[in-house]
């Protein structure tokens, strides 16, 4: 009798333990499901804020993207169908880099070169893991635009070179560079006004608005500036207008000829923000929302000038400057379109004065 009672107690205890375990397992599963649902329904970017660029008091701040300012080029959020446009801090000069959504890339100008050491464009390309360049374009033959390209052609495979036929009579550097490129067998093209460049099989539209496409011994100074290749890159209803060192005389001609066809969301400001560029009539045609100025810190030319800054502000453009903030990035993506802050690696070498 006692044995039967003891066996019954053990059976009851086993059933009780098993029931408790099943209850705990069910509760844990429900808790996990609630946690997953909570994560799925939450807004991961709800608390992210950021500072605005240089804007006049009455202009709304440009929105900050829902991503870390130092997000890498491999960030999965922007890895597909994205165009990235960089305005590189090369000191007192110009250089822009574009990553196209089809995987190809473009380098517009190469900035200046120091007396010794590598040009700043080289640092940018290495830090962004660039191993080849599909298209290199020189807007015009001034050394603060072409000198850094000598390093580029020496250290990177280049698919095609786009050049103006304007010549700088006072410079042997551009003659040597062009001879070097020709000797390497790189195909050279001379885009003309009205041309479209097939860089991304129609996915990205590239239109040329200005170029000295016929042989021209243009000397130096303003004549060469006005031979700058001017082109607009458009993707997903967003456009970026690159202007080289174009000055107000040609700006007025283009504004009269093309009018609203010049409209672009982003303007690479001409001639480093000098007083002889970014004229009111030109800005009224372009209507930029964001303006990027490439100039050296404390440069001897006084770029950008207050006159140019005032005209850009009057047009309502948010202003971004490499002399103040280093290399700048603008992204066109289905997830986000707008400016991204410079990554720390870019800011690290942003204070060049040459």
C-alpha positions as CSV (number, residue, x, y, z in Angstrom):
1,X,0.0,0.0,0.0
2,X,2.8,2.4,1.0
3,X,4.6,1.6,-2.2
4,X,1.6,2.4,-4.3
5,X,1.2,5.8,-2.6
6,X,4.9,6.6,-3.1
7,X,4.7,5.6,-6.8
8,X,1.6,7.8,-7.2
9,X,3.3,10.8,-5.6
10,X,6.3,10.4,-7.9
11,X,3.9,10.3,-11.0
12,X,2.1,13.4,-9.8
13,X,5.4,15.2,-9.2
14,X,6.6,14.3,-12.7
15,X,3.3,15.4,-14.3
16,X,3.6,18.7,-12.4
17,X,7.2,19.3,-13.5
18,X,6.3,18.5,-17.2
19,X,3.3,20.8,-17.1
20,X,5.5,23.7,-15.7
21,X,8.1,23.2,-18.4
22,X,5.5,23.3,-21.1
23,X,4.0,26.5,-19.7
24,X,7.4,28.2,-19.5
25,X,8.2,27.2,-23.1
26,X,5.0,28.6,-24.3
27,X,5.5,31.9,-22.4
28,X,9.0,32.3,-23.7
29,X,7.8,31.8,-27.3
30,X,5.1,34.4,-26.8
31,X,7.6,36.9,-25.3
32,X,10.0,36.4,-28.3
33,X,7.2,36.9,-30.8
34,X,6.1,40.1,-29.0
35,X,9.7,41.4,-29.1
36,X,10.2,40.7,-32.8
37,X,6.9,42.4,-33.6
38,X,7.9,45.4,-31.5
39,X,11.2,45.7,-33.4
40,X,9.5,45.3,-36.8
41,X,7.0,48.1,-36.0
42,X,9.5,50.6,-34.5
43,X,11.1,53.5,-36.3
44,X,14.9,52.9,-36.1
45,X,15.6,56.5,-37.2
46,X,13.1,58.3,-35.0
47,X,15.7,59.9,-32.7
48,X,18.4,60.8,-35.3
49,X,19.0,64.5,-35.8
50,X,21.8,66.5,-37.3
51,X,23.2,70.0,-38.0
52,X,22.3,72.0,-41.1
53,X,24.7,73.4,-43.7
54,X,25.6,77.0,-44.1
55,X,22.3,78.7,-44.9
56,X,20.8,82.1,-44.7
57,X,18.5,82.6,-41.7
58,X,15.3,82.4,-43.7
59,X,16.1,79.2,-45.6
60,X,15.0,75.8,-44.2
61,X,17.7,73.4,-43.2
62,X,18.6,70.7,-45.6
63,X,17.4,67.3,-44.2
64,X,19.9,65.0,-42.6
65,X,19.7,61.4,-44.0
66,X,18.7,58.5,-41.9
67,X,22.2,57.1,-41.8
68,X,25.5,57.6,-39.9
69,X,27.4,60.6,-41.3
70,X,30.4,58.3,-41.7
71,X,28.5,55.5,-43.5
72,X,30.7,53.6,-45.8
73,X,30.3,53.2,-49.6
74,X,29.2,49.6,-48.9
75,X,26.3,50.6,-46.6
76,X,23.6,48.1,-47.6
77,X,21.0,50.9,-47.3
78,X,22.5,52.6,-50.4
79,X,24.2,49.7,-52.1
80,X,21.8,49.2,-55.0
81,X,20.6,51.7,-57.6
82,X,22.5,54.6,-56.1
83,X,24.5,57.5,-57.5
84,X,27.1,59.0,-55.3
85,X,28.7,62.4,-56.1
86,X,31.7,63.6,-54.2
87,X,33.1,67.1,-54.2
88,X,36.7,66.4,-53.2
89,X,38.8,68.7,-51.0
90,X,42.0,69.1,-53.0
91,X,42.9,72.5,-51.6
92,X,42.7,75.4,-54.0
93,X,41.5,73.5,-57.0
94,X,38.7,71.3,-58.4
95,X,38.1,67.5,-58.4
96,X,34.8,65.6,-58.4
97,X,34.2,61.9,-58.3
98,X,31.0,60.1,-59.2
99,X,30.0,56.5,-58.5
100,X,27.3,55.5,-61.1
101,X,24.5,53.1,-60.3
102,X,25.8,50.6,-62.9
103,X,29.1,50.2,-61.0
104,X,31.2,52.5,-63.3
105,X,32.9,55.6,-62.0
106,X,33.9,59.1,-63.2
107,X,36.6,61.5,-62.2
108,X,36.1,65.2,-63.2
109,X,39.4,67.1,-62.9
110,X,42.2,66.1,-60.6
111,X,43.0,69.2,-58.6
112,X,46.6,70.6,-58.2
113,X,49.7,68.7,-57.4
114,X,52.2,69.5,-54.6
115,X,55.9,70.1,-55.1
116,X,56.5,66.7,-53.5
117,X,54.3,63.9,-52.4
118,X,51.0,62.6,-53.7
119,X,48.2,65.0,-54.7
120,X,45.1,65.0,-52.5
121,X,43.0,63.3,-55.1
122,X,45.2,60.3,-54.7
123,X,44.4,60.1,-51.0
124,X,40.7,60.3,-51.7
125,X,40.9,57.5,-54.3
126,X,42.9,55.2,-52.0
127,X,40.6,55.8,-49.0
128,X,37.6,55.0,-51.1
129,X,39.2,51.8,-52.4
130,X,39.2,52.9,-56.1
131,X,41.1,50.5,-58.3
132,X,40.2,51.7,-61.7
133,X,38.5,54.8,-63.3
134,X,36.1,54.3,-66.2
135,X,35.9,57.9,-67.3
136,X,38.2,60.8,-66.6
137,X,37.1,64.3,-67.8
138,X,39.2,67.5,-67.8
139,X,37.0,70.6,-67.8
140,X,39.8,72.9,-69.0
141,X,43.7,73.0,-68.9
142,X,44.5,75.0,-65.8
143,X,46.9,73.3,-63.4
144,X,44.6,73.5,-60.4
145,X,42.3,71.2,-62.4
146,X,44.7,69.0,-64.4
147,X,48.0,68.6,-62.4
148,X,46.6,65.8,-60.1
149,X,45.6,63.8,-63.2
150,X,49.3,62.9,-63.9
151,X,49.3,60.8,-60.8
152,X,45.9,59.3,-61.6
153,X,47.0,58.1,-65.1
154,X,50.2,56.7,-63.7
155,X,48.6,54.7,-60.9
156,X,45.0,53.7,-62.1
157,X,43.7,52.0,-65.2
158,X,41.6,54.5,-67.1
159,X,39.0,53.5,-69.7
160,X,38.3,56.8,-71.5
161,X,39.5,60.4,-71.3
162,X,37.2,63.4,-72.1
163,X,39.0,66.6,-72.9
164,X,38.5,70.1,-74.3
165,X,40.6,71.1,-77.3
166,X,41.4,74.4,-75.7
167,X,45.1,74.8,-75.2
168,X,47.1,76.6,-72.5
169,X,49.9,78.3,-74.3
170,X,51.8,79.1,-71.2
171,X,51.9,75.6,-69.8
172,X,54.1,72.6,-70.7
173,X,52.3,70.6,-68.0
174,X,49.1,70.1,-70.0
175,X,51.1,69.3,-73.1
176,X,53.1,66.6,-71.3
177,X,49.9,65.2,-69.7
178,X,48.1,64.9,-73.0
179,X,51.1,63.3,-74.7
180,X,51.3,60.8,-71.8
181,X,47.7,59.9,-72.1
182,X,48.0,59.5,-75.9
183,X,51.1,57.3,-75.5
184,X,49.2,55.1,-73.1
185,X,46.6,54.3,-75.7
186,X,43.7,55.7,-73.7
187,X,40.8,56.7,-76.0
188,X,40.3,60.5,-76.0
189,X,37.0,62.2,-76.8
190,X,36.2,65.8,-77.3
191,X,32.6,66.4,-76.3
192,X,30.7,69.2,-78.0
193,X,27.9,71.4,-76.8
194,X,24.6,69.5,-77.1
195,X,26.3,66.0,-76.9
196,X,25.0,63.4,-74.5
197,X,27.5,61.0,-72.9
198,X,26.6,57.4,-72.6
199,X,28.1,56.6,-69.2
200,X,25.3,54.4,-67.8
201,X,23.3,53.1,-70.8
202,X,20.5,55.6,-70.5
203,X,20.0,55.0,-66.8
204,X,21.9,58.3,-66.1
205,X,21.6,61.2,-68.5
206,X,24.7,63.3,-69.1
207,X,24.3,66.4,-71.3
208,X,27.0,68.8,-72.4
209,X,26.1,72.5,-72.3
210,X,29.5,74.1,-73.0
211,X,32.9,73.0,-74.4
212,X,35.6,74.3,-76.7
213,X,35.4,71.2,-79.0
214,X,37.3,72.7,-81.9
215,X,41.1,73.3,-81.7
216,X,41.6,76.6,-80.0
217,X,44.8,78.2,-78.8
218,X,43.1,80.1,-75.9
219,X,46.0,81.2,-73.9
220,X,45.2,81.4,-70.2
221,X,43.0,83.1,-67.7
222,X,39.4,83.9,-68.4
223,X,39.5,82.6,-72.0
224,X,40.3,79.1,-70.7
225,X,37.9,79.3,-67.9
226,X,35.1,80.0,-70.4
227,X,36.2,76.9,-72.4
228,X,35.3,74.7,-69.4
229,X,33.2,71.7,-70.2
230,X,29.9,72.2,-68.5
231,X,27.7,69.1,-68.1
232,X,24.6,68.0,-66.2
233,X,24.3,64.6,-64.7
234,X,20.7,63.5,-64.1
235,X,19.4,60.4,-62.3
236,X,16.0,59.6,-60.8
237,X,14.6,63.1,-61.4
238,X,17.6,64.7,-59.7
239,X,20.3,66.7,-61.5
240,X,23.9,67.9,-60.7
241,X,25.4,70.7,-62.9
242,X,29.2,70.7,-63.1
243,X,30.6,74.1,-64.4
244,X,34.4,73.9,-64.1
245,X,35.7,77.5,-64.0
246,X,33.0,79.0,-66.2
247,X,32.6,82.8,-65.7
248,X,29.6,85.2,-65.9
249,X,29.9,86.0,-69.7
250,X,29.3,82.4,-70.8
251,X,26.9,81.9,-67.9
252,X,24.7,84.6,-69.4
253,X,24.9,83.1,-72.9
254,X,23.9,79.7,-71.6
255,X,21.0,81.2,-69.6
256,X,19.7,83.0,-72.6
257,X,20.1,80.0,-74.9
258,X,18.8,77.2,-72.6
259,X,16.8,78.9,-69.9
260,X,15.0,76.4,-67.7
261,X,16.8,73.5,-69.4
262,X,19.7,74.4,-67.1
263,X,17.7,73.6,-64.0
264,X,19.6,71.4,-61.5
265,X,19.1,70.5,-57.9
266,X,22.8,70.7,-57.2
267,X,25.3,73.1,-58.6
268,X,29.1,72.7,-58.5
269,X,29.8,76.4,-58.2
270,X,32.0,77.8,-61.0
271,X,35.5,79.2,-60.5
272,X,35.7,78.3,-56.7
273,X,33.1,81.0,-55.9
274,X,34.9,83.9,-57.4
275,X,33.1,87.2,-58.0
276,X,33.1,86.6,-61.7
277,X,30.9,83.5,-61.5
278,X,27.5,82.5,-60.2
279,X,25.8,85.5,-61.7
280,X,22.2,86.2,-60.8
281,X,20.9,85.5,-64.3
282,X,22.6,82.1,-64.4
283,X,21.5,81.1,-60.9
284,X,17.9,82.1,-61.7
285,X,18.0,79.7,-64.6
286,X,19.6,76.8,-62.7
287,X,17.6,77.3,-59.4
288,X,20.0,75.1,-57.3
289,X,18.8,73.8,-54.0
290,X,22.4,73.0,-52.9
291,X,25.6,74.6,-54.0
292,X,29.1,73.1,-53.5
293,X,32.2,75.3,-53.5
294,X,35.7,73.8,-53.8
295,X,38.4,76.2,-52.5
296,X,41.5,76.0,-50.3
297,X,41.5,77.1,-46.7
298,X,42.7,80.8,-46.4
299,X,43.6,80.8,-50.1
300,X,45.2,84.0,-51.5
301,X,42.4,84.6,-54.0
302,X,39.7,85.2,-51.4
303,X,37.6,82.3,-52.7
304,X,34.7,82.1,-52.2
305,X,33.9,85.8,-52.4
306,X,31.1,87.4,-50.4
307,X,29.5,88.5,-53.7
308,X,29.1,85.0,-54.9
309,X,27.9,83.7,-51.6
310,X,25.3,86.5,-51.4
311,X,24.0,85.6,-54.8
312,X,23.8,81.9,-53.9
313,X,22.0,82.7,-50.7
314,X,19.6,85.1,-52.5
315,X,18.7,82.2,-54.8
316,X,17.9,80.0,-51.7
317,X,20.7,77.5,-52.1
318,X,22.2,75.7,-49.2
319,X,26.0,76.2,-49.4
320,X,28.6,73.5,-48.7
321,X,32.3,74.4,-48.8
322,X,35.4,72.1,-48.9
323,X,37.6,74.8,-47.2
324,X,35.4,74.6,-44.2
325,X,34.2,71.0,-44.0
326,X,36.4,68.9,-46.3
327,X,35.2,66.5,-48.9
328,X,31.4,66.6,-49.4
329,X,29.1,63.9,-50.7
330,X,25.7,64.1,-52.3
331,X,23.7,60.9,-52.8
332,X,20.8,60.0,-55.2
333,X,19.0,56.9,-54.0
334,X,15.5,55.5,-53.7
335,X,16.0,55.5,-49.9
336,X,17.3,59.0,-49.7
337,X,18.4,61.9,-51.9
338,X,20.5,64.7,-50.5
339,X,23.8,65.6,-48.9
340,X,25.7,63.4,-46.6
341,X,28.2,64.7,-44.1
342,X,31.9,64.2,-44.8
343,X,33.4,61.1,-43.2
344,X,36.2,61.6,-40.7
345,X,38.7,60.1,-43.0
346,X,37.9,62.8,-45.6
347,X,38.1,65.6,-43.0
348,X,41.5,64.5,-41.8
349,X,43.3,66.0,-44.8
350,X,40.9,68.8,-45.5
351,X,43.1,71.7,-44.5
352,X,45.4,72.1,-47.5
353,X,46.2,75.6,-48.6
354,X,48.0,74.8,-51.9
